[in-house]
Amino acid sequence: MRRPLAAGAGGRRLLWLLPLLLLAACTAGPDDDGGDGGDGPGPGPAPSRAPGERWQPKPGLGWQWQLTGKLDTSVDAPVYDVDGFTTTREQVAGLKKDGREVICYLSTGAWEDFRPDEGDFPKDMLGKGNGWEGERWLDVRRLTELEPLIAKRFDMCRDKGFDAVEPDNMDGYRNASGFPLTAEDQLRYNRLIAKLAHDRGLAVGLKNDLDQIPQLVGDFDFAVNEQCAQYGECERLSPFVAAGKAVFHVEYELPLGRFCARSKELGISSLQKKYDLDAWRKTC
């Protein structure tokens, strides 16, 4: 994932501030979109699918991504992507009652020392820091040991009522992880992640990992990307759109005028967000 030197890994959030942010008051100005107004339905019936049928988000679907601060459920978006650990079953149920699909954000490629299951990961599975306080890359070659740990997290997402998972830090092989990870190691792990989600009836998104999109587009139901416009890479996400699968995209440093027109041409769902990923956003 992207790691701007001044802001940290992939622009997700200042993890060391997470406990404080979760106790913070509701963020002001959560939906200062500056664009064409809302991008999703207001309150409506909960999404319905046949038993065993998982969610299949289509290109162009609007979304909201919030990982810090008090959860603002008033944002006019049909899809919410929120933290799997700190979001409650009741909050998920409330979003679904209002007609939203809800994505469970988890880190599956890096260990985090502030999660309740942090002690379950063997110490020799933890690699170098990934640029965020309290986080270290995982040795994703150790599938037998990682599978039950990640499965337990996905069970939590399913049991809370989430529709999908956003597994983060899925490109350790492209980073200084502390392990000699190869592209094949990453493909095997990413496909395991997709299988674990699908086995639980959850849709799953490919986070960043642009180089492996051709091999993985068939395994994942949507994509989540940070800063493809800033780095001139958004066209590389086209295989997802061509397959009828949504691409949820965020920029932090570019204004809307620098990427919205191209995003619409490509059929990707773009937001401007702040690096801490609180409720504030602007939409194309």
N, C-alpha and C positions, 0 to 999 in steps of 0.2 A: 504494500500500500504506500501511498505517497507520504513522505515524511519531510515537510518543510522545516528547515533548520530552526526557524524562529517559533514554530507552532507545534511541532511534534508529529507523531505518526498519523499520516493520512488525514490530518485535520479532524480527528474524531472528537476527542474531548480531553480536558486536563484531568487525568484520572486521579491525581492526588487531591483534587478539589471535589471529587465526586460526593463524598459524604456530606460536605457542606452544601453543595449545590442541590442535593436531593431534599435538603431541609429548607431550601430557600423559598421565598414567596414566589407567586406566579410571575413569570417574566412579562414585562410590559411590551406591548406592540408585537404580539406573536405572529401576526399575519399581514405585515406591511408589504404586500406583494408587489406593488408598483407595476403590475402587469394588467391582465385582462380581467381581474376579479378572481373569484374562487375557482377551484379546479375540481370540485367534486360535489356530491350531493349533500344536502343538509340531512337532518335526522330522517330516517326511513327504516324499513324493515331490515332485519338482519339478513345477511347473505345466506342463501340456501343452496346446498349441493346434494347430490345423491350420496347415499352411504358409500364410503370408500373413495369418493371422488375428491381429489385435491384441487386447490385453487390454481388457476392458470391465468395470471395477469397478462393483459394484452398491451401492446405498445400504445403510448400516449396517455396512459392512466396517471392521474395526478397523485401526489403523495406528500406526506409530512414525515420528517425525520427528526426526532427529539430524543436525546440521550441524557440530558441534564436538566435540572430545575424541576419545579412542580409541573407535572404533566398537564398540558393545556389541551382539553378535549374539544375545544370550540373551533379549532382550525377547520376550514371548509375544504377537506381533502378526503377522497374515498379510501386512501391507504395510509395507515400509520405504521412507522417503523420505530420501535421503542425498545428499551433495555429489558432483556428477558428476566433478569434477576430482580430488579427493583420495581418493575410493573406488576401490579397485583392481579389476581384472577378477577376481582371485581372491576378493576379498570378496563381489563380486556373485554369483559362482558358488557360494560357500558359502551365502549366503542363499537362493538358488534351490534348492540341494540340500535345504535344510531346509523347502522348500515355500512360501517367501515370494515375493511379487511385489515388484519393486524399482523405485523411481522415482528418476530422475536430476535432481537439483536444479541449475539453471543460472540465471544472470541473463541475460535476453535483452533487457531494456529499459534496462539501465544498464551502463556500462563499469566494470571493476574493475582497479585497477593492480597487483594481486598475482596475476593469472592469467597463464599462460605465453603466451597469445596477445594480451596487452594491446597490443603494438606493431603489431598488424595493423589496428587501428581508426584511421582518419584523425583527426588532431587536431581538425579543424573539425567532426567529427561528435559531439564531446564537449560536453555542455552544462554546466549548473550541477550542483553537488553534490546528492546526494539524501538527505543527512543522515547518511551513513556515511563514515568515513575511507577515502579511496582510491576512492570511487565517484562517477560522474557520469552524468547522464542521457544517453541516446543520441538522436540525431535520427532517429526511426523513419520519417520520410518518405523516407529514402534507401534504398529497398527494394533497388535493384540492387546497391548496395555491401554492404548488410547480409546479403543472402541467402546468399552463399557463406561468410561468416564464421560465421553461425549454423548453416548446414548442416554445416560442419566440426565444430562442437561436438556436433551431434546425431549425426553419424557416430561420434564418440567414445563417446557413450552407447550407441548400437547395438552397436558393436564390443566394448564391455565387457560386454554381455549384459543391459543394463537392459531393463525392460518398458515404461517410460513416461518422460516428461519433465515436470518442474514448471518452466515458464518464469516467472521472477520479474520484477518491475518492469514489469508490463504495463499500467500506467495512467498513463504519463507525461503524457498530455494533461490529467489532472486535477491536475497538480503544476506548480510553477515550474521547468520543465525548462530554460529558456533558449531554447526554440524555440517558435514559434507553432503548436503541435500542436493539431489539431482532433479531435473524436470520430471523424470519418471517417478521418483519418490513422491513428488507433489501431486502428480496425476492420480496415483494410487490412493493417496490420502483424500484428495478432493472428491474422488468418486465414492469413497467410503462415506464421506460426509453426506453426499447426495443420497446414497442408499439409506443411511440411518434416518434421514428426514422423511424420505418417501415411505419407508416401512411404517412410519407413524402417521401417515396421511397428511404430512406437511409439505407444502411447496418449499423450494430452497433456491436461494440466489447465489450466483457466482460473484464474489466480491473482488473487484479489480482483476488481477491475474490476466491481463490482456493477452499475453503471449500464448496462453493455453485455451483461449476461446474456441478455436477451430476444433480442438479435441473434446471440449467439455460442453459445448452448447447443447448437445443432445442429452446430457445428464442433468442439467439445471433448468429451472422453470422461468427464471428471470435473471437479470444482472443488476448489480449495484456498483456504481463507479464514482470515484472522486477525482475531479479536476482533469477530465479528459480534454476539455476545451483549452484549458491553460497550456497543456502539453501537446496539443494538436493530435490527439489520439481517438477522438470520438468515432471516427469512421470504423475503427477496429471493433466496435460493438455492434456493427450492422448485422452480423450473423444472427444475433438474438432477435432483432426486429424482423429480419427476413423469415425467421422461424415462427413469427407471431407471438414473440415473448417480450415482455416489458423490459425496458432499461431505465432504472431509477438513477438519476445523475445529480451531482451537486458540485457547485463551484464556490470557492471561498474568497478569492482575490479578484475575480473578474466581475464587472458590472453586467447586468442583464443584457445590455445592448451589445456586448461582445460575444455572446454565445446563443442567445435565444433563437434567432432566426435559423441558425444552423441546426440547433437542436430540433426545431420543428420540422425542418427538411429531413432529418435523419429519423424522426419518429421517436425520439427519446424524451423522457420526462425529467425536466431540469428544474433545479432550484438554486437560488443563491442562499447560502447559510453562513453563519459565523462559525469560527473554529470550535467553539465550545458546544455547538449543537444543542442549544437551548430551543425554546419554542419559536424564536424569531425566524422568519424566512421571507424571501421574495420569490414570486413565481413568474415564469415566462408568460 
